[in-house]
């Protein structure tokens, strides 16, 4: 394999793994955006709602736009997006059907953690420097939001620690 500099990388087409993972990542992000709309509707805590709205706009929406632009430029068909969910008041959701704030914390934390792993994986399989750089940024941004989420969870008492092993 030859020397891959920035100019050559821009002219070189994506390999099948890059195409598959970029397309799959975009498909997943489109689903996450809808899930976030639902979780924001269920959130009763102001701090958590503010963080989720910021996460959705400053992280997930930007990721969607950036990956979509790459796929469009490469001439790759975009994945479908599920329909947006309407905004509702948390009081309008029946108590038995409502996610609780600690449950929302766990769901969003899980999404951020698995997303960081996926970003690392895509970064590792890509040979294009711009893709590697982009997914490194995504990974770092998700880590920052996960820390903010953990700080809120600690402040609210939502974290359940495993037993401490003292010998």
C-alpha positions in Angstrom: 0.0 0.0 0.0 1.3 3.4 -0.9 1.8 6.5 1.2 -1.6 8.1 2.0 -1.3 11.8 2.4 -4.3 14.2 2.8 -4.6 15.0 -1.0 -4.6 11.3 -1.9 -7.1 10.5 0.9 -9.6 13.0 -0.5 -9.4 11.5 -4.0 -9.5 7.9 -2.8 -12.9 6.3 -2.5 -14.1 4.8 0.8 -13.6 1.1 1.3 -16.6 -1.1 1.9 -16.1 -1.1 5.7 -16.1 2.7 5.8 -19.3 2.9 3.7 -21.1 0.3 5.8 -20.1 1.8 9.1 -20.8 5.4 8.1 -24.2 4.5 6.8 -25.0 2.4 9.8 -23.8 5.1 12.2 -26.1 7.7 10.5 -29.0 5.2 10.6 -28.4 4.8 14.4 -28.1 8.5 15.0 -31.4 9.2 13.3 -33.0 6.7 15.6 -31.3 8.2 18.7 -32.6 11.6 17.8 -36.2 10.3 17.9 -35.5 8.4 21.1 -34.1 11.6 22.7 -37.3 13.4 21.8 -39.3 10.8 23.7 -36.9 10.8 26.7 -37.0 14.6 26.9 -40.9 14.4 26.9 -40.6 12.0 29.9 -38.1 14.1 31.8 -39.4 15.9 34.9 -36.0 17.1 36.2 -35.1 20.6 34.8 -31.3 20.0 34.9 -31.6 16.6 33.1 -34.0 18.1 30.5 -31.5 20.9 29.8 -28.6 18.5 29.4 -30.6 16.2 27.1 -31.7 19.1 24.9 -28.1 20.3 24.7 -26.9 16.8 24.0 -29.4 16.4 21.2 -28.6 19.7 19.6 -24.9 20.0 20.2 -23.9 16.4 19.8 -26.3 14.1 18.1 -27.7 16.6 15.5 -24.3 17.8 14.6 -23.0 14.2 14.2 -26.0 13.4 12.0 -25.3 16.5 9.8 -21.6 15.8 9.4 -21.9 12.1 8.6 -24.8 12.8 6.2 -22.7 15.4 4.4 -19.9 12.9 3.9 -22.2 10.2 2.5 -23.9 12.7 0.2 -20.6 13.9 -1.1 -19.6 10.3 -1.8 -22.9 9.7 -3.6 -24.1 7.1 -1.1 -27.8 6.7 -0.6 -28.9 7.9 2.9 -30.7 5.8 5.4 -34.3 6.5 6.2 -35.2 8.5 9.3 -38.1 7.7 11.7 -40.7 10.4 12.1 -40.2 13.1 14.7 -42.2 12.8 17.9 -44.4 15.7 19.1 -43.6 17.6 22.2 -45.8 16.7 25.2 -45.9 17.7 28.8 -44.6 15.1 31.3 -47.9 15.5 33.2 -49.8 14.3 30.1 -48.0 10.9 30.2 -49.7 8.4 32.5 -47.6 7.5 35.5 -47.4 3.8 34.7 -46.2 4.6 31.1 -43.6 7.2 32.1 -39.9 6.7 32.3 -38.5 8.0 35.6 -35.5 10.4 35.6 -33.1 7.8 37.0 -34.1 5.4 34.2 -33.6 8.1 31.6 -30.1 8.7 33.1 -29.2 5.0 32.7 -30.6 4.8 29.1 -28.7 8.0 28.0 -25.5 6.9 29.8 -25.7 3.5 28.0 -26.1 5.3 24.7 -23.1 7.5 25.3 -20.9 4.6 26.4 -21.8 2.4 23.4 -21.5 5.3 21.1 -17.9 6.0 22.3 -17.0 2.3 21.6 -18.5 2.5 18.1 -16.7 5.8 17.4 -13.4 4.1 18.4 -14.2 1.1 16.2 -14.9 3.3 13.2 -11.8 5.3 13.9 -9.8 2.1 14.0 -11.0 0.7 10.7 -10.9 3.8 8.6 -7.9 4.7 6.5 -9.1 8.2 5.7 -7.6 10.7 8.1 -10.6 13.0 8.0 -12.9 10.2 9.0 -10.5 9.2 11.8 -10.4 12.8 13.0 -14.1 13.2 12.9 -14.9 10.1 14.9 -12.2 11.0 17.5 -14.0 14.3 17.9 -17.4 12.4 18.3 -15.8 10.1 20.9 -14.4 13.1 22.9 -17.6 15.0 22.8 -19.6 12.0 24.0 -17.2 11.5 26.8 -17.7 15.1 27.9 -21.5 14.7 27.9 -21.2 11.5 29.8 -19.3 13.3 32.5 -21.9 16.0 32.7 -24.6 13.4 32.9 -22.7 11.6 35.7 -22.3 14.9 37.6 -26.1 15.5 37.5 -26.8 11.9 38.5 -24.4 12.1 41.5 -26.0 15.4 42.5 -29.5 14.0 42.3 -28.6 10.7 44.0 -29.5 8.5 41.0 -26.3 6.5 41.0 -26.5 3.1 42.7 -23.0 2.0 43.7 -22.0 -1.7 43.9 -21.0 -2.9 47.4 -17.5 -1.8 48.5 -15.0 -4.5 49.1 -13.1 -3.7 52.2 -10.5 -6.2 53.5 
